[in-house]
């Protein structure tokens, strides 16, 4: 494995975790948004990640070592929206219920912490690889 493959793997992890943090931030910011441009409440977004082979990597290890990429950012269609009784709300239906986003703030904060820790781990791996490469260059000099 060359240093460049290691850099590529760490960089892909950094990009994926940054995307997760951005999506989670958007979810948190819109946790109470009851009216969007499309109509209806905000629908929670989620980053869909997938493994991909590292280019120019040893074919025997290609299955074991892979990078990650963001395949898409999709709406969460699994979790339903919730209804809150608030007849004074401008978006309340005739029965007094307001359709709220399908965002769970506690879950989003947990996702944010997880993505942040993963980002830090990838940054540490990147810095370690950089120091190893520098030391390898200094051996010959």
C-alpha positions in Angstrom: 0.0 0.0 0.0 1.4 3.3 -1.0 1.1 6.5 1.0 -1.2 7.9 -1.7 -3.7 5.1 -1.2 -3.8 5.8 2.5 -4.3 9.5 1.8 -7.1 8.7 -0.6 -8.8 6.4 2.0 -8.6 9.0 4.8 -9.6 11.9 2.5 -12.7 9.9 1.4 -13.6 9.4 5.0 -13.2 13.1 5.8 -15.4 14.0 2.9 -18.1 11.5 3.9 -18.2 12.6 7.5 -18.3 16.3 6.6 -21.3 15.5 4.4 -23.0 13.7 7.3 -22.3 16.6 9.6 -23.8 19.1 7.0 -26.9 16.9 6.5 -27.4 16.5 10.3 -27.0 20.3 10.8 -29.7 20.9 8.2 -32.0 18.4 10.0 -31.4 20.1 13.3 -31.9 23.6 11.8 -35.3 22.5 10.4 -36.5 20.4 13.3 -39.5 22.7 13.8 -40.1 23.8 10.1 -43.7 23.1 9.4 -43.9 24.7 5.9 -41.4 24.3 3.1 -41.3 25.5 -0.5 -42.5 22.1 -1.6 -45.4 22.3 0.8 -45.8 20.4 4.1 -43.3 20.0 6.8 -39.5 19.5 6.4 -38.6 15.9 5.7 -35.4 14.6 7.4 -32.4 14.0 5.1 -29.9 11.3 5.4 -26.5 10.8 3.7 -26.2 7.4 2.0 -22.6 6.1 2.0 -21.1 3.2 0.1 -17.7 1.5 -0.1 -15.7 1.8 -3.2 -12.4 0.2 -4.2 -9.2 2.3 -3.9 -7.8 3.0 -7.3 -4.3 1.5 -8.1 -4.4 -0.7 -5.0 -2.9 -4.2 -4.8 -5.6 -6.5 -6.2 -5.2 -9.1 -3.5 -6.2 -6.5 -0.8 -8.7 -4.6 -2.8 -11.7 -6.3 -1.1 -10.3 -5.6 2.4 -9.3 -1.9 2.0 -11.8 0.3 0.5 -12.7 4.0 0.5 -16.1 5.5 1.1 -18.1 7.8 -1.0 -21.4 9.6 -0.6 -23.8 8.0 -3.0 -26.7 10.4 -2.3 -28.5 12.6 0.1 -32.1 11.3 0.4 -35.3 12.0 2.2 -36.0 9.7 5.1 -39.3 8.1 4.0 -39.3 5.5 6.7 -40.0 7.6 9.8 -43.4 9.3 9.6 -44.1 12.9 10.4 -45.7 13.6 13.8 -48.8 15.6 14.7 -48.9 18.1 17.5 -52.1 19.7 18.8 -51.6 23.5 18.5 -54.8 25.2 17.2 -53.1 28.6 17.4 -50.3 27.6 15.0 -50.6 29.2 11.5 -50.1 25.8 9.9 -52.7 24.0 12.0 -55.4 22.0 10.3 -59.1 22.4 11.0 -58.8 19.8 13.8 -56.1 21.9 15.5 -53.2 19.5 14.7 -50.0 20.6 13.1 -47.9 18.2 11.0 -44.3 18.4 12.3 -41.0 17.2 10.7 -39.9 13.6 11.2 -36.7 14.9 12.9 -35.7 13.4 16.3 -33.3 16.0 17.9 -31.7 13.5 20.3 -30.9 11.1 17.4 -29.6 13.9 15.3 -27.3 15.1 18.0 -26.0 11.5 18.4 -25.4 11.3 14.7 -23.5 14.6 14.8 -21.3 13.4 17.6 -20.6 10.1 15.8 -19.8 11.9 12.5 -17.6 14.4 14.4 -15.6 11.6 16.1 -15.2 9.7 12.8 -14.0 12.9 11.1 -11.4 13.3 13.9 -10.3 9.7 13.5 -9.8 10.2 9.7 -7.9 13.5 10.3 -5.6 11.7 12.8 -5.0 8.9 10.3 -4.2 11.4 7.6 -1.8 13.3 9.8 -0.1 10.0 10.9 0.4 9.0 7.2 1.8 12.5 6.5 4.4 12.2 9.3 5.3 8.6 8.1 5.8 9.9 4.6 8.0 12.8 5.8 10.1 10.4 7.9 10.5 8.0 5.0 11.8 10.9 2.8 14.2 12.0 5.5 15.8 8.5 5.7 17.5 8.9 2.4 18.7 12.5 3.1 
